[in-house]
Amino acid sequence: MVLYGREAEHAAVAALLARAWEGRGGALLVRGVAGIGKSELLAEAARRARTAGSEVRVLWATGTEAESVLPFAGLHLLLRPVLTEDRLAALPGPQAGALRGAFGLAEASPEDRFRIGLAVLTLLSDLAAEQPLLCLVDDFQWLDPSSAEALLFTARRLGDEPVAVLLAARDDLPDDARPSPAPGVPELRLGPLAPEAAAELLADRAPDLADGVLTTVVEKSAGHPLSLVETVRSLTPGQRAGATPIPGELPVPARLMEAYRARIEGLGTARTALLVAAAESGGELRTVLAAARALGAGPEDLRAAERAGLVTLTDAAVAFRHPLIRAAAYQGADPVERMAAHRALAGADGAVRDPDRTAWHLAAAAAGPDEEVAARLDRAGESAWERGAFAASAAAHRRASELSPLPFDRARRLLSAAQVSVVTGRIAEADGLARRATELTEDRTLRAGLGMVRGAVEDVGGHPRTAAYLLLDHAEQLLGGGEDVGGDPGPLVPMLVLAARSAWAAGDGTLVGRVAEAAARVRSEQSAMAALSALAGLVSGVGTGEADFNGPVTALRCFVDEIRGHNPGSHLLRLLAVDCAVLLGDDDAVLGLATAEAARCLARSTVLSLPEVLRPLADVQLATGRVREAAATAAEAEDAAGSTADAAGPAGPLPARRLLAVADRVAARVAALAGDEEKCRAALGRSAGEASAAVLGLLDLGLGRPERALGRFEDALRGGPVAAVVLLPATGDLVEAAVRAGLPERAAGQLAVFSAWAEAGGQPWAAAVALRCAALTGPEEAAEERYSAALDRHRGAGRPFEEARTELLYGEWLRRARRRAEARPRLRNALEAFERLGAVPWAERARGELRAVGGTASAAPAARPDPLAALTPQERQVVRLAAAGTSNRDIAARLFLSPRTVEYHLYKAYPKLGVGSRRELAALDGGFEGPAPLP
């Protein structure tokens, strides 16, 4: 078939296919108004694929409005021709299970959400290994969100697969007035045909038209192809010859529907059969016929509609010739007729096997509130949740709420919808649902659940203080003014943990204290509640200057040990344990807890939870000198951010930004160590707070600007006692800045707090830094003993940068004491450590001191060859995991790639590294530090 006037569009599609057949897969979204030619462009792509030099497999699906609420309906339609048991069995076990669960072939789990996307990616990769693959999806705007999510996840990761994905979506608005239904996928917009192309099309379809008639039709069609075709179909012989005038208005998009309705109205009982087919939308002929018979229509009516050019029939399916015909058949019926059609479909044999579909038909047939139907939809929502189809789950709960007769049930079901929305990152939607539900009920437990949703919304939205107030208010209402709460505390424990974390993020010590008071009245999860009280104890000790940390540190330690040991608790409690380990300065505990929890998040597909896990993990990896591991953690965050944006709909960018902030923080700290001010500031962007102050303070200190560094720390400490606790690990930087600025007294208060904290916590690195600071600020006669004791504590403490700084300061003190020979080994040790860590200005300072005591210190040596330096960031991740023995399929699942892309990255990396196999990777001298990230 000739596509008149679409040469540029045809070339764009041809280029997509050509790249895919060469092994460079990709995707393209075709957008335009109804009838503009999108389906024809897809059909032409299919014809082109089937006539390619090597046979190409073509998979095709069409989204329908009625099925847009049914979980994975579109994905099943697309994959049904290749979804054999052999294909499923060839997938990695978790992915196969996730895909089976999505299609109702096995028990499902909400943790399968991202595994489904990975399963589709792997399945298409396996198919493409046999022959190139073209996936076509028409009316993508009507695809159910769970299917769209999985397909977009795949489409963005096709890099080295011979797979092309071509999507078509209808726009009712011109240009860029509507957001893309496929964000991240390149777009191709179809506009009206030029008059010359329209005339060619019309001459081809109706060669008998009189010249004047052809010109008139072209002028009135506004370049709309479907209008041209339908006009030709409707012209009388007199009109075709020019003997009878053509109507003043042709059926361009807004009027095509009316033209189709008029044709359908003249079909008698066939009109009922068309309505049933439009309402069913799955296209299963048996189901349509069963429902049509219940309304007095039959097979002959469908054949009449086929003869009228409205549908096409096969042995198994009925398909509308154009989506506008379906819309005309459905919307042209009155509401009572539509309800009857849905009621008949709910009772049809084909629908009984699918309870979710039946529930939605019954909902469409409901004339008003109906508890039985609402309960069915509730169950459909739960089923969708279990299958990882979260948008469908929220939609089912919302509709169930609308059909609920009682306000309490309406509120309860809105809460379910809001909880699903907040978990999936649809923040604005969750907030709106929770607010509507709050107006419907006074039930304390229900309002507490709604308060948790709204608190989470405020926290994710960057308003932690508001979140903490909301959560605390609801928690205190649940507690009431009576006895302590024993037995099952309901939502109290997670509510108080969320409130504590939000209050801490807000830097509000008063709110932290209120959380502790509430926690003291909860008799379950005693160690967790004691940990919340300990947070307040830390804040109180810093705020009053008493700094007695023994009690709080003991409570924090007990809780961390419990979570690390026999009682891992819930995700929230594990996050709290990571926070507590950070406050203890226990690097081993942070690394263990955060690594395990990040692995859980990836395994269970709870990727939205990764920001809170990866941030402390990356911080401690940097602090302990694992610079490449920290970079790998940051890269994991970026990968997860892309996946989160895929899945979270309109709210996706917010959690994605939180994930990317981990990468920014790592980059800023590395740049600060290197003394690269431009990169450091660029990485920090507009972020503020204690973390940024500490990074910039370190940068200033390294660049020889102690006064500026001191000012940054002092500004941050004015944030109150919570800020002082958060900045405890940076006390060594503050003290050195104050001493070098000639103002040691301005660090005395924070140093006293740090020393008490270090003594209570018992962490060797902290004790070493406290001794170093005491040597810096104390009497000269005690300095050497303190430096020496600090170095003893540093041995094996795992913070090489801090140890190198102690060596440097001790060496400088020895030089000032004119003990040059003793200073040289101290300064040489510092120099070597700084060079290993890439701490350029610190290395320069050590080199200058070493020269001053007669040591041999050449100019900065050429960097030791880094076997990974030639690799791209993604190649580096793949190589690290491969060197640790991870299989290609497991690497693909970890990094959200296809197995073939992993193979391609290894193929590209081997010659850069000078190796020929996996066995040689681990032998690279110094190439890998420690285990691969997130084992």
Beta strands, then each sheet from edge to edge (+ up, - down):
strand 1: 26-32
strand 2: 57-62
strand 3: 133-138
strand 4: 163-170
strand 5: 187-189
strand 6: 311-313
strand 7: 318-320
sheet 1: 2+ 3+ 4+ 1+ 5+
sheet 2: 6+ 7-
end
